[in-house]
Amino acid sequence: MIDYHLSGLYFHIPFCKQSCIYCNFYFKNGRKYAPEFIEALLREIDLKLNGNTSQFTTLYFGGGTPSFLEHQHLKAIFDKLSEYVDIRQLTEITFEANPDDMTPSNLQLWQSVGINRLSVGIQSFYDEHLQWMNRAHSGEEADKALRLAGEMGFDLSIDLIFGIPGCSNEQWQSNLEKALSFNIQHISCYGLTLEDKTPWKKLIQTKSYALPDETQGSEQFMMAMDYLNQKGWVQYEISNYSLPGKEAVHNTAYWRNVPYIGFGPSAHSYNGQSRSWNVADLREYSEVLLQGNLAESSEELSNTDRYNEYVMTGLRTIWGISYTKLLQMCNGDLEVQQHLQKHLHNGDILMQDDTLTLSQEGKLYADAIAADLFM
């Protein structure tokens, strides 16, 4: 049994009310297969946690839409987890929720099982944007949900999307300002990107839907950085801002290479040396687990893999990467050093003492800069 030291637990809940236009995560519409999924998930918890001696710190429910789960199923998960984990000792228990699910009774249940942090899929406060994205809630529902959850004492994170076709810079600024009118501690700002196998891609091909406007997306990304930094928020990762000391503990562990265990179809796990992932097919996932086997594949990470991941994830954060460690991990690769010097000269990367971080302008091209430094 692998000891996942100081790790988080991630649960992928693969059900949604309806399909958002941009989403390429694994999910099913409706809850038709929820009973067999829960049975398989409880079996997976037994298989992965029985005999595990690690000290877990965080629990995160993503999806899909965790808030779409019925009460009995959520309670079954927590009851099973409590056989192996002291829920009360976890630092952070995050639950992704949509505003239309955030009823008083649901919020009370979530709080009663130990959930202390909600990650709320707002995306925009404008109904025309929500309708274009095929979201299930309205701007008014978002307003009511955030106020109610804030009053109940949840830590709140919200997701906002920039670069939505038809969203002006003035509307994006309004979204940012409205977000700060609530009792929230964390904001994730994501650029709308066109992914394969999404409804949006099909609609572009069949009904001439608008393509993403990269120029406007870049402008709105810079607007978010400027405005939130002015308001005292910390951009501790390219897409994530928090009040000081309110960084997402679970997600920060991903960016800092802390091990974690994933449950549910398509979920990943990482133990520091290898990565594994569950099959992204609900029926196969359930069938394999109900036969008493894990429905996962795995790979050992090479030194090159570990180096590339260190660069890719570390450069996205406020903590950056160590220049000394970079040279050690790449064995002083001359091409890497040449690319690094180019970015230092251009001002895309900043160096203070031994730490390399992206500049404000560099954050616009984070993926390309990281790729330049890959082996």
DRENTOR-94192 format. One record per residue (C-alpha): y, z, x; residue in three letters. Coordinates in pm, whole numbers, padded with zeros to 5 digits, always signed. Layout:
% residues N
YZXALA
...
//
This chain:
% residues 375
+00000+00000+00000MET
+00337-00107+00143ILE
+00595+00172+00159ASP
+00923+00039+00017TYR
+01155+00295+00175HIS
+01482+00367-00005LEU
+01436+00075-00240SER
+01549-00040-00580GLY
+01347-00148-00879LEU
+01436-00469-01062TYR
+01306-00569-01406PHE
+01343-00924-01533HIS
+01352-00930-01914ILE
+01285-01294-02012PRO
+01424-01308-02366PHE
+01756-01430-02511CYS
+01898-01493-02857LYS
+02009-01842-02756GLN
+02057-02063-02451SER
+02388-02047-02264CYS
+02495-02394-02159ILE
+02508-02315-01786TYR
+02204-02088-01738CYS
+01907-02182-01517ASN
+01738-01839-01507PHE
+01390-01808-01652TYR
+01388-01695-02017PHE
+01253-01768-02366LYS
+01458-01783-02683ASN
+01356-01515-02933GLY
+01120-01218-02895ARG
+00799-01378-03018LYS
+00608-01298-02700TYR
+00761-00954-02638ALA
+00448-00747-02725PRO
+00222-00924-02476GLU
+00500-00926-02215PHE
+00543-00549-02244ILE
+00167-00494-02215GLU
+00158-00706-01899ALA
+00472-00544-01758LEU
+00328-00194-01798LEU
+00016-00314-01614ARG
+00235-00450-01334GLU
+00410-00113-01300ILE
+00072+00055-01259ASP
-00045-00197-01001LEU
+00272-00185-00789LYS
+00372+00181-00813LEU
+00040+00366-00825ASN
+00010+00536-00486GLY
+00355+00420-00371ASN
+00531+00699-00185THR
+00877+00551-00151SER
+01204+00708-00249GLN
+01366+00483-00508PHE
+01741+00498-00559THR
+01832+00238-00821THR
+01693+00068-01130LEU
+01829-00263-01259TYR
+01743-00459-01574PHE
+01839-00826-01560GLY
+01735-01139-01740GLY
+01738-01304-01974GLY
+01905-01045-02191THR
+01776-00689-02151PRO
+01995-00568-02440SER
+01795-00800-02668PHE
+01487-00579-02622LEU
+01373-00374-02920GLU
+01397+00005-02892HIS
+01021+00062-02884GLN
+00973-00179-02595HIS
+01251-00035-02384LEU
+01120+00316-02443LYS
+00768+00205-02342ALA
+00902+00079-02008ILE
+01083+00405-01935PHE
+00784+00614-02042ASP
+00560+00423-01800LYS
+00815+00435-01518LEU
+00851+00811-01556SER
+00485+00846-01452GLU
+00586+00733-01103TYR
+00963+00779-01072VAL
+01193+01074-01142ASP
+01440+00884-01359ILE
+01693+01170-01343ARG
+01715+01143-00963GLN
+01807+00773-00955LEU
+02159+00706-00834THR
+02225+00412-01065GLU
+02047+00263-01368ILE
+02207-00068-01466THR
+02136-00258-01786PHE
+02265-00610-01847GLU
+02402-00631-02200ALA
+02574-00878-02427ASN
+02864-00753-02644PRO
+02691-00848-02971ASP
+02404-00611-02885ASP
+02630-00317-02800MET
+02608-00138-03136THR
+02654+00240-03156PRO
+02279+00292-03214SER
+02182+00073-02918ASN
+02433+00240-02687LEU
+02302+00582-02788GLN
+01942+00477-02719LEU
+02027+00329-02381TRP
+02210+00646-02284GLN
+01924+00865-02405SER
+01668+00698-02174VAL
+01896+00741-01871GLY
+02093+00416-01847ILE
+02432+00505-01696ASN
+02578+00166-01610ARG
+02618-00151-01818LEU
+02674-00499-01677SER
+02833-00680-01969VAL
+02827-01058-02001GLY
+03184-01118-02123ILE
+03245-01452-01939GLN
+03575-01510-02127SER
+03781-01339-02396PHE
+03867-01676-02554TYR
+03651-01788-02845ASP
+03684-02157-02759GLU
+03535-02094-02415HIS
+03256-01877-02555LEU
+03168-02144-02811GLN
+03165-02416-02544TRP
+02923-02204-02337MET
+02713-02131-02649ASN
+02757-01757-02610ARG
+02639-01539-02900ALA
+02948-01315-02916HIS
+03318-01353-02991SER
+03623-01228-02805GLY
+03674-00962-03072GLU
+03315-00837-03028GLU
+03372-00815-02653ALA
+03684-00605-02710ASP
+03509-00362-02946LYS
+03197-00333-02729ALA
+03388-00249-02412LEU
+03606+00009-02585ARG
+03307+00180-02747LEU
+03095+00186-02430ALA
+03390+00313-02228GLY
+03447+00596-02475GLU
+03079+00690-02448MET
+03107+00736-02072GLY
+02911+00440-01935PHE
+03012+00297-01600ASP
+03108-00059-01690LEU
+03085-00384-01500SER
+03184-00712-01663ILE
+03109-01073-01576ASP
+03384-01333-01595LEU
+03343-01706-01530ILE
+03615-01923-01375PHE
+03629-02302-01369GLY
+03531-02343-01735ILE
+03635-02693-01856PRO
+03942-02646-02074GLY
+04029-02304-01931CYS
+04385-02321-01798SER
+04508-02109-01509ASN
+04720-01919-01762GLU
+04412-01837-01969GLN
+04221-01730-01658TRP
+04508-01500-01561GLN
+04502-01359-01914SER
+04126-01295-01885ASN
+04183-01097-01564LEU
+04466-00895-01714GLU
+04273-00818-02031LYS
+03971-00710-01828ALA
+04179-00443-01655LEU
+04299-00309-01991SER
+03952-00156-02044PHE
+03793+00146-01878ASN
+03586-00062-01635ILE
+03499+00001-01272GLN
+03353-00332-01160HIS
+03409-00706-01215ILE
+03186-00997-01111SER
+03371-01330-01104CYS
+03146-01634-01088TYR
+03241-01997-01056GLY
+03087-02222-01321LEU
+02846-02450-01137THR
+02633-02734-01266LEU
+02266-02650-01210GLU
+01956-02860-01264ASP
+01747-02802-01577LYS
+02035-02658-01779THR
+02160-02764-02124PRO
+02494-02853-01966TRP
+02337-03109-01732LYS
+02155-03269-02023LYS
+02475-03276-02232LEU
+02666-03443-01949ILE
+02399-03713-01937GLN
+02372-03763-02314THR
+02706-03664-02470LYS
+02962-03709-02192SER
+03035-03337-02154TYR
+03295-03250-01890ALA
+03197-03199-01527LEU
+03321-02888-01346PRO
+03672-02923-01198ASP
+03625-02803-00840GLU
+03998-02799-00765THR
+04076-02578-01062GLN
+03774-02361-00984GLY
+03909-02302-00632SER
+04255-02219-00769GLU
+04111-01966-01013GLN
+03892-01812-00742PHE
+04204-01754-00530MET
+04391-01619-00833MET
+04121-01359-00892ALA
+04126-01251-00527MET
+04504-01219-00520ASP
+04544-01043-00854TYR
+04260-00794-00820LEU
+04349-00709-00460ASN
+04710-00646-00570GLN
+04579-00409-00836LYS
+04386-00207-00577GLY
+04040-00347-00644TRP
+03808-00403-00348VAL
+03642-00743-00304GLN
+03337-00603-00133TYR
+03134-00923-00185GLU
+03264-01271-00252ILE
+03194-01260-00627SER
+03222-00885-00678ASN
+03517-00649-00709TYR
+03522-00277-00773SER
+03748+00021-00786LEU
+03717+00210-00455PRO
+03377+00378-00435GLY
+03241+00198-00742LYS
+03047-00081-00571GLU
+02718-00178-00737ALA
+02463+00027-00542VAL
+02163-00185-00644HIS
+02319-00524-00567ASN
+02473-00399-00244THR
+02120-00320-00127ALA
+02030-00690-00165TYR
+02318-00795+00059TRP
+02233-00531+00317ARG
+01860-00616+00339ASN
+01729-00298+00178VAL
+01377-00345+00031PRO
+01322-00366-00344TYR
+01040-00429-00591ILE
+01066-00680-00876GLY
+00880-00679-01208PHE
+00857-00948-01475GLY
+00820-01327-01464PRO
+01021-01491-01182SER
+01118-01154-01029ALA
+01125-01124-00648HIS
+01030-00838-00416SER
+01120-00776-00051TYR
+00978-00524+00197ASN
+01175-00609+00511GLY
+00908-00838+00656GLN
+00793-01054+00366SER
+00913-01177+00029ARG
+00706-01217-00286SER
+00783-01363-00626TRP
+00619-01357-00966ASN
+00526-01678-01143VAL
+00809-01811-01360ALA
+00588-01863-01662ASP
+00553-01592-01926LEU
+00208-01694-02048ARG
+00055-01719-01700GLU
+00229-01395-01595TYR
+00079-01209-01891SER
-00268-01359-01863GLU
-00305-01281-01491VAL
-00180-00923-01523LEU
-00394-00846-01824LEU
-00692-00947-01610GLN
-00587-00677-01363GLY
-00425-00897-01097ASN
-00069-00948-00975LEU
+00088-01281-01076ALA
+00273-01331-00750GLU
+00292-01541-00436SER
+00432-01429-00103SER
+00547-01544+00239GLU
+00600-01375+00573GLU
+00957-01419+00694LEU
+00991-01575+01037SER
+01252-01460+01288ASN
+01456-01765+01190THR
+01429-01678+00821ASP
+01547-01322+00887ARG
+01835-01444+01101TYR
+01950-01698+00842ASN
+01933-01440+00563GLU
+02128-01190+00773TYR
+02405-01446+00822VAL
+02405-01575+00463MET
+02413-01236+00291THR
+02617-01040+00546GLY
+02903-01288+00569LEU
+02955-01261+00193ARG
+03043-00894+00221THR
+03337-00682+00331ILE
+03109-00527+00596TRP
+03038-00863+00761GLY
+02787-00912+01041ILE
+02760-00788+01398SER
+02849-01040+01666TYR
+02609-00871+01908THR
+02325-00870+01654LYS
+02390-01235+01567LEU
+02355-01338+01932LEU
+02042-01127+01973GLN
+01876-01266+01660MET
+01951-01630+01746CYS
+01862-01578+02115ASN
+02207-01694+02221GLY
+02164-02036+02058ASP
+02441-02256+02205LEU
+02492-02462+01888GLU
+02539-02145+01682VAL
+02793-02016+01935GLN
+02983-02347+01928GLN
+03003-02345+01547HIS
+03113-01982+01550LEU
+03392-02052+01798GLN
+03509-02342+01580LYS
+03534-02118+01274HIS
+03705-01842+01472LEU
+03958-02097+01600HIS
+04017-02236+01249ASN
+04063-01886+01107GLY
+03772-01917+00862ASP
+03600-01623+01035ILE
+03781-01315+01165LEU
+03653-01090+01445MET
+03748-00726+01485GLN
+03568-00538+01759ASP
+03204-00645+01706ASP
+03235-00738+01336THR
+03261-01090+01193LEU
+03401-01135+00841THR
+03531-01427+00638LEU
+03905-01473+00596SER
+04052-01525+00248GLN
+04045-01903+00300GLU
+03700-01885+00454GLY
+03564-01727+00136LYS
+03624-02059-00040LEU
+03365-02221+00188TYR
+03128-01928+00243ALA
+02804-02120+00189ASP
+02908-02407+00415ALA
+03022-02171+00690ILE
+02698-01972+00674ALA
+02497-02296+00687ALA
+02691-02394+01000ASP
+02562-02080+01169LEU
+02201-02119+01060PHE
+01926-02189+01309MET
//
